[in-house]
């Protein structure tokens, strides 16, 4: 389960300024903090896709336990954890592994014996990747995928 922490600060017009310290490029507004899991996720996925397209680093995700009660700065900040969907999570983890190992997409393509477009789709957040493709890519990087279910809190 992977996600990032967002801060919501009440604005003077009844909305909330929404930011994510891990992604300074994310600044958006929501009318209701309950809308953040959907609205914030959209902004987060756009930021992730842009960083992948530009071949930039992606910050490590934050554990849900890192979210604290309202921020001590003035008590007005609402800190919320936004969970990535499984497909996005798998793609981001694969991208981060590829970069940490210093392997290019072209090298991954050679290892897998796939065409370029098939490898590029592994990293496109708007493309639904089959589990077998993830499994092959992770194995090529020396990892094995494992599934674990956790109770909803």
PyMOL commands that set and color helices and strands:
alter all, ss='L'
color gray80, all
select helices_A, chain A and resi 33-53+64-66+86-100+105-112+116-121+131-140
alter helices_A, ss='H'
color red, helices_A
select strands_A, chain A and resi 3-10+16-19+27-30+78-83
alter strands_A, ss='S'
color yellow, strands_A
deselect
rebuild
show_as cartoon
